[in-house]
Structures are given as C-alpha cells and as structure tokens.
Amino acid sequence: MTAGLAALTSASGLGAGIAGLAVWAVLAFAATVLAVMRRRTTSVKALLTKLPAAA
C-alpha cells in the first residue's frame, strides 16, 4: 500500500514497498520450489510395488 501511495503521490516509501514486495516474491518462490520437490520424491517401497514381478 505504501509503494502504491508513493507511486501515485509525492509520499515517500516507494523503495521500502518495492523491497517488501521483492522479499515476499522470493519467499513465495522458495516455498513453491520446496513444495514441488517434496511432491516429486518417492520412496523405494513405492518403486518396488510398481515393478512387475520377476518370474
């Protein structure tokens, strides 16, 4: 809100607003990467149940 107000008027705080937005963007990206990495991992047990039986 501060950055928007500073962009539209002569108020100060544009740099702080942009920095805050950048921090939130980095944190959101990191959380997304961690969630995708966690979802894409599997266990050995799950892999062995998917293999056809060797006869």
C-alpha positions in Angstrom: 0.0 0.0 0.0 2.9 2.3 0.8 4.5 1.7 -2.5 1.3 2.4 -4.4 0.7 5.6 -2.5 4.3 6.7 -3.1 4.0 5.9 -6.8 0.8 8.0 -7.2 1.7 10.9 -4.9 4.8 12.6 -3.6 4.8 10.5 -0.4 7.9 8.6 0.5 8.3 4.8 0.9 8.5 3.6 -2.7 11.8 1.8 -2.1 10.6 0.1 1.1 7.4 -1.0 -0.6 9.3 -2.5 -3.6 11.8 -4.2 -1.2 9.0 -5.7 0.7 7.4 -7.0 -2.4 10.7 -8.5 -3.6 11.1 -10.3 -0.2 7.6 -11.8 -0.4 8.2 -12.8 -4.0 11.5 -14.7 -3.1 9.8 -16.4 -0.1 6.9 -17.5 -2.2 9.2 -18.8 -4.9 11.2 -20.8 -2.3 8.0 -22.2 -0.8 6.8 -23.3 -4.2 10.1 -24.9 -5.1 10.2 -26.8 -1.8 6.6 -28.0 -2.3 7.3 -29.2 -5.8 10.5 -31.0 -4.7 8.6 -32.7 -1.8 5.8 -33.8 -4.1 8.1 -35.2 -6.8 10.1 -37.5 -4.4 9.2 -41.1 -3.9 10.3 -44.0 -1.7 12.0 -47.3 -2.6 8.9 -49.1 -1.3 6.7 -47.3 -3.7 9.0 -48.0 -6.6 9.2 -51.7 -5.8 5.4 -52.1 -5.7 5.2 -50.6 -9.2 7.7 -53.1 -10.7 6.4 -56.2 -12.4 7.1 -59.5 -10.6 10.3 -61.2 -11.8 9.5 -64.8 -12.6 
